[in-house]
Amino acid sequence: MRAIEISDRFWRRWQRDFLPTLRRRTKWTSPNRDLQVNDVVLIVDPLSHRAHWVIGRVLDVFPGSDGRIRVAMVKTRDGAYKRPVARLAVLERADG
């Protein structure tokens, strides 16, 4: 039981402290790199157990009316899914 508590505490802290650094948001006046095809991403789902979070590769991106990328098609081992960019954390950028 103690090991489960320690594991849960680690994952809560990881979500609170580390995960936001992967999904950094900048003020709209500061340009930042949009998601690109072939980026490797973690699909973040706060309602799923951490063991079910999935890693995928971006196949396509879809801009919003403002020209910024808002949605991406992500290929996982189970198929391809459209997900909002706000729910994706870039693990590895395609350009290095």
ZAVEXDREN-621052 format. One record per residue (C-alpha): y, z, x negated. Coordinates in Angstrom, 1 decimal. Each point is the difference from the previous one (the first is absolute). Layout:
# residues N
ATOM       py       pz       px
ATOM        Y        Z        X
...
***
This chain:
# residues 96
ATOM       py       pz       px
ATOM      0.0      0.0      0.0
ATOM      2.4      0.8     -2.8
ATOM     -0.4     -3.4     -1.6
ATOM      0.9     -1.7      3.3
ATOM      3.2      2.1      0.3
ATOM      1.0     -0.9     -3.6
ATOM     -0.7     -3.7      0.7
ATOM      2.1      0.2      3.2
ATOM      2.8      1.7     -1.8
ATOM      0.0     -2.6     -2.8
ATOM      0.1     -2.9      2.5
ATOM      2.8      1.5      2.0
ATOM      2.0      0.5     -3.2
ATOM     -0.9     -3.5     -1.2
ATOM      1.3     -1.5      3.3
ATOM      3.2      2.1      0.0
ATOM      0.9     -0.3     -3.7
ATOM     -1.6     -3.2     -1.5
ATOM     -0.4     -2.4      2.8
ATOM      3.7     -0.3      0.7
ATOM      0.6     -1.1     -3.6
ATOM     -2.2     -3.0      0.7
ATOM      2.0     -0.9      3.1
ATOM      3.4      0.5     -1.4
ATOM      2.8     -1.0      2.3
ATOM      3.4     -0.8     -1.4
ATOM      3.4     -0.2      1.7
ATOM      0.6     -3.4      1.6
ATOM      2.7     -0.6     -2.6
ATOM     -2.5      0.2     -2.8
ATOM     -2.3     -3.0     -0.3
ATOM     -3.7      0.7     -0.4
ATOM     -3.0     -2.2     -0.4
ATOM     -1.6     -1.1      3.2
ATOM     -3.8      0.0      0.4
ATOM     -1.6     -3.1     -1.4
ATOM     -3.2     -1.9      0.4
ATOM     -2.8      1.4     -2.2
ATOM      1.5      3.5     -0.2
ATOM     -2.7      2.7      0.2
ATOM      0.9      2.5      2.7
ATOM     -1.3      3.2      1.6
ATOM      0.1     -0.2      3.8
ATOM      1.5      3.4      1.0
ATOM     -1.2      1.3      3.4
ATOM      1.1      3.6      0.6
ATOM     -2.4      0.2      3.0
ATOM     -3.1     -0.9     -2.1
ATOM     -1.9      2.3     -2.3
ATOM      0.9     -0.6     -3.6
ATOM     -3.5     -1.2     -0.8
ATOM      0.7     -2.9      2.4
ATOM      3.2     -1.3     -1.6
ATOM     -0.6     -3.6     -1.2
ATOM      1.1     -1.9     -3.0
ATOM      0.7     -3.7      0.5
ATOM      1.8     -3.1     -1.4
ATOM      3.0     -1.6      1.7
ATOM     -0.9     -3.5      1.2
ATOM      3.2     -0.9      1.7
ATOM      3.4      1.5      0.8
ATOM      2.2     -0.4      3.1
ATOM      3.8      0.5     -0.1
ATOM      2.0      1.6      2.8
ATOM      3.2     -1.5      1.5
ATOM      1.9      1.5     -3.0
ATOM     -2.1     -1.9     -2.5
ATOM     -1.7      3.1     -1.4
ATOM     -3.8      0.3      0.0
ATOM     -1.0      2.2      2.9
ATOM     -3.7     -0.8      0.6
ATOM     -2.8     -1.1     -2.3
ATOM     -3.5     -1.4      0.5
ATOM     -2.3      2.2     -2.1
ATOM     -3.6     -0.9     -1.0
ATOM     -2.4      2.9     -0.3
ATOM     -3.7      0.0     -0.4
ATOM     -0.4      0.1      3.8
ATOM      2.4     -2.9      0.8
ATOM      3.6     -0.8      0.2
ATOM      2.6      1.9      1.9
ATOM      3.8     -0.2      0.7
ATOM      1.7      3.2     -0.9
ATOM      3.7      1.1     -0.1
ATOM      1.3      0.3     -3.5
ATOM      1.0      3.6      0.7
ATOM     -3.7      0.9      0.2
ATOM     -0.9     -1.6     -3.3
ATOM      0.3      1.6     -3.4
ATOM      0.0     -2.4     -3.0
ATOM     -2.6      1.1     -2.6
ATOM      0.3     -3.1     -2.2
ATOM      2.6     -2.7      0.0
ATOM     -1.1     -3.6     -0.2
ATOM      2.5     -0.7     -2.7
ATOM     -1.2      2.7     -2.3
***
